[in-house]
Amino acid sequence: MFDNLPLLSLVIWLPIIGGIVVLFASRGEIGLQRLLALAFSVATFLISIPLYTGFDVNTPQMQFTELAAWIPSFNVNYSLGVDGFSMPLILLTTFFTVIVVIAGWEVIKKHVAQYMAAFLIMEGLMNGVFASLDSVLFYVFWEAMLIPMFIVIGVWGGQRRVYAAIKFFLYTFLGSVLLLVSILYLYFETGSFAILDFHAQSLGMTAQTLMFFAFLIAFAVKVPMWPVHTWLPDAHVEAPTGGSVILAAIMLKLGAYGFIRFLLPIVPDAAAEFDWLVITLSLIAVVYIALVALVQEDMKKLIAYSSIAHMGFVTLGLFVVFSIFRQTGDVAGAALGVEGAMVQMISHGFISGALFLCVGVMYDRMHSRRISDYGGVINTMPMFAGFMVLFALANTGLPGTSGFVGEFMVILSAFQVNFWIAFLAASTLIFGAAYTLWMVKRVIFGDIANDNVAKLSDVNSREFWMLAVLAIAVILLGVWPAPLVDVMHSSVDHFLNHIVNSKL
């Protein structure tokens, strides 16, 4: 039904065009600017839904493909398509852009058109990353999406916004240089920039090893993995609420997506050789970064460190598959790890985005993110407290919430490799509960701490529905993950069959 429509081009270019239209409306009424931003974001989300409803779960082939010559002399094409890995991430992006527009509806009062336009343009560029099947097109979108986020942090951020924006840009840009070098090498090997042609190319171990570390650094910065994570807490603390939400819910997933689309299929032998390195770095993120989160005094910084710890599960699930194949050859166990990583990505998007929105709701009223400035919020904001506690419990991995599903799948997969790997990964259930519930205890419960808390008003209808939709998503994915997992099965099986075959 939707095969004749260029759905992927629409979800890329409609929000970009919408952003430009909103910019042209910058001299008009602020209400019009907001309505235009909402209209374009909702339209893009509605257009993205047929990507799911029309998706064929029985094939691993790229779907909704589009192909047009872009730079014929270098065999560069405008090539788009999605599979079970990229399609859910596009839906997550279009969904959260609507949420961010609504979240900034009343809060952003200066340069409203520019703020809304930045997020619309960013949405289109991130969708372009997920949909690109040409590496040059991928790289253009990959680099371009840094610009609107840089502007969002640098213009609407906190007191140290310029420092945070430059640090964010330098870390991610320098990592991307290595990605570009690898793409150029693969072009000279294959004569093509098509990502699927890269997947089919045989490579020697030396070339694979060099490209493994180039890809690892390029994508690890985005995840971010320890020790290249230090830009994230600064970026989160200084970014406005909308920036933090998109950063946590979508941008961190781009690094893990890069592992799936580039590193693992292109250099599988090197990945199998150095899987121990990524597993070790993932476990350090899960355990050490969780301990760092325990001592944070700023709510946003605590949630930022929590994000690094939870993203450690994603990289662990992706790289533990090689050890499973070496030890047991169990395809189902390996698939469990990869699918767990994908579920964790989507779940973390909902939970971390919701937590940053909750902090934003309190910050709009108190203009403080310090835990010590709060206490007894449940007495004045009971409805908000209910949402905050739900998302906090989901962040700890409570069964029945989405936070449990992905982590449980990855832990089960890790158990097939080594008890201690699984044990260290499972320790997040303890550490996550420690830092999250410690924050909730001090902020939400107890007696009213001061006059500022006593004057707080509960969520309005806009905030209520914004948080309610996310609460439904967190619970629904927790009790019924099948609609997400089912679309991934064929793609995951094809992915695993590909990466276990040597390219030497």
Number of C-alpha atoms within 10 A of each C-alpha: 6 12 12 7 11 13 21 27 19 18 28 25 19 21 31 22 17 23 28 17 17 27 21 14 17 16 11 12 11 17 13 14 24 22 15 20 30 22 16 22 30 19 17 28 22 15 17 23 18 15 22 17 9 13 18 16 16 12 16 20 16 17 19 21 19 18 12 11 11 13 10 9 7 11 14 18 22 19 21 25 22 23 25 26 21 22 23 24 25 28 22 21 26 28 19 23 29 23 27 24 24 21 21 18 19 13 14 16 11 10 14 23 28 22 27 29 28 25 27 32 24 26 31 29 26 26 28 26 27 28 29 27 26 24 28 20 21 24 17 14 21 22 17 16 22 20 14 21 25 22 19 24 28 22 17 19 21 16 12 15 24 18 14 24 25 15 18 24 17 12 18 22 18 13 20 22 15 18 23 17 14 17 23 16 13 24 19 10 13 15 14 20 23 24 22 17 16 23 20 13 15 15 19 12 16 10 14 21 19 14 23 24 18 21 27 22 22 25 27 27 25 27 27 28 26 22 11 16 19 17 20 26 22 20 32 28 26 25 29 23 28 27 27 30 28 24 22 26 26 26 21 25 24 21 24 25 22 21 22 19 19 23 24 24 25 29 28 27 24 23 23 20 13 16 19 16 11 21 20 15 17 26 23 19 29 31 20 15 23 27 19 15 25 19 10 17 15 18 22 26 21 24 27 25 26 29 28 26 30 29 26 30 30 28 27 30 30 26 26 27 28 23 19 22 18 12 11 12 14 13 14 11 23 28 23 24 31 30 27 26 27 31 27 28 27 23 28 27 26 28 28 26 27 28 25 24 23 19 17 24 20 21 14 13 14 15 10 16 19 15 20 14 16 20 22 22 25 21 18 17 19 16 14 23 22 13 19 22 18 19 29 25 22 28 28 23 24 18 15 17 27 29 30 23 23 29 26 21 22 32 23 18 25 29 17 20 20 14 13 11 18 19 13 16 27 21 15 24 18 13 22 27 21 16 22 24 18 13 23 20 14 18 23 25 17 13 13 18 17 12 8 12 22 16 12 15 14 20 17 11 9 13 17 14 14 17 24 14 13 19 20 12 16 25 19 15 23 22 14 14 17 11 11 17 17 14 22 26 21 17 21 24 17 13 19 19 12 17 21 18 11 13 20 12
